[in-house]
Amino acid sequence: LTKFIKKSANELSSTEDIKEKEDSNLGIGKEFVISSKTDFRKEPFEDEDNIIGKIPENTKVELIKIVNVDGIKWSKISYNGNKGYVKRNSLKEIK
């Protein structure tokens, strides 16, 4: 039973990841700019002590992964050689 539950949970997670990517117009590995000055965070949470810096508007970043935590959509990005998170709506694709 435990194996079945774990397998079902893993399949559910995979399905959610795929759905999250399909729901988004953002493409993994493409370049984006920050649409307005935004907080750069260690983890996808809004805690003040989680902020590792600010990213200026129109700064180029690369999208690594899209996640949804407690109903908030986050993007894991690479910025200045560092990896961290910004809210998904702060990204704008470079045309």
Residue pairs with C-beta under 8 A, 6 or more apart in sequence:
16 68
20 66
20 67
20 68
20 73
21 28
21 66
24 66
24 73
24 88
25 93
26 32
26 63
26 66
26 75
26 88
26 91
26 93
27 63
27 93
28 63
28 64
28 65
28 66
29 62
29 63
29 64
30 62
30 63
30 93
30 94
31 60
31 61
31 62
31 93
31 94
32 60
32 61
32 62
32 63
32 77
32 91
32 92
32 93
32 94
33 57
33 58
33 59
33 60
33 61
33 91
33 92
33 94
34 55
34 56
34 57
34 58
34 59
34 61
34 86
34 90
34 91
34 92
35 57
35 89
35 90
35 91
35 92
36 57
36 90
37 54
37 55
37 56
37 57
38 54
38 55
38 86
38 87
38 90
39 51
39 53
39 54
39 55
39 86
40 51
40 52
40 53
40 54
40 55
40 79
40 82
40 84
40 85
40 86
41 50
41 51
41 52
41 84
41 85
41 86
42 50
42 52
42 84
42 85
43 50
43 85
44 67
44 69
44 72
44 74
44 76
44 85
45 69
46 72
52 82
52 84
55 61
55 79
55 86
59 79
60 94
61 77
61 78
61 79
61 86
61 91
62 77
62 78
63 75
63 76
63 77
63 91
64 75
64 76
64 77
64 78
64 83
65 75
65 76
66 73
66 74
66 75
66 76
66 88
67 73
67 74
67 75
67 76
67 85
68 74
72 87
73 87
73 88
73 89
74 85
74 86
74 87
74 88
75 85
75 86
75 87
75 88
75 90
75 91
76 83
76 84
76 85
77 83
77 84
77 85
77 86
77 91
